[in-house]
Amino acid sequence: MHAVRLYTFGPAENLTYEEAADPVPGPGEVRIAVSAAGVHLLDTALREGRQGPLPEPPVLPTVPGREVAGVVDALGDGVEEAWLGRRVVAHLGFAPGGYAELAVTAAERLHEIPEGLGFAEAVAMIGTGRTALGITQFAEPGPDDVVVVPAAAGGIGTLLVQYAKNAGATVIGLAGGPEKTARVRADGADLAVDYNDTAWPAKVRAHLAGPASEPKGHAAHKGGPATIVYDGVGGAAAREAVALLGPGGRHLVFGWSAEGIGEEARGHFVDGLSESVLGPAMLRKAGGLRALELRALTEAGQGRLRPAVTRFPLSEAAAAHRALENRGTIGKVVLEP
């Protein structure tokens, strides 16, 4: 098979596409012929030698990647024969190995992919989708909410915009550049603004002030200040978004893709959860991560959530990392062998 290996921590160019021995599933494991492998921002940190929320950096050499979808082509001892040949998706947990044509994982991690859902979309939902739904458990939007999503064209952001709109909320999505704001509008946001425009907070306030101030072509809104900010990026955009919150507004912090929000913003929110807290907190919810994975796949399979995907060939994993780090992607980044 072919795989992407990392021998030395450092830049994206250190990712090497090469031939490797086919993995063999052990007891209780299956082997998946990979059709799509997920790329996460965490992967870029691990590549540089940072551990992020993991217990420790990976042991080198390593094949990165923790999300795969494909067809089961081999079974280890003790695995039900019914799994052979099935379309599946799995989150590999802390064990890497996803950037490859073949990947091994425990059978208990498998989910059958819903009929009609593609491999790339299934990969998007098994990790990013479960996280998006986990986030909403702590700040569930409803018809009376005005929701602001600072990174609305990202993998999680696109799903949060759709989820909040499905719940009847007014949604404000922030993204960088016309292509990304177009995607945010396509996901149903009532207003999509470019955070590179320094006047964007004023545009949002004008939109929320009432129909008389509303730009032509935008849907009607409920008015009033923001009630929820879903923040996965931090930095200046997050600080401006937090300033839009009214009394009792909720600022849910997840992820660590940019600088912190700063102490000056912390007095404006009620709920704040960092990624290091969010993971264990989700585990305490009924069913834990596996229940969230199943729910995410079901939502996508039934068309209620539509993950955005940016695709790269497996051989161009380095380019995928660079694009993700430079914010040059929309939605979930996926490698395809």
Helices and strands as residue ranges (DSSP letters): E 2-6, G 12-14, E 15-19, E 29-39, H 41-47, E 67-75, G 81-83, E 87-91, E 102-106, G 107-109, E 110-112, H 119-124, I 125-129, H 130-136, E 146-149, H 155-166, E 170-175, H 178-186, E 191-194, H 200-209, G 211-213, E 226-231, H 235-242, E 245-253, G 263-268, H 275-284, H 288-301, E 309-313, G 314-316, H 317-325, E 332-336
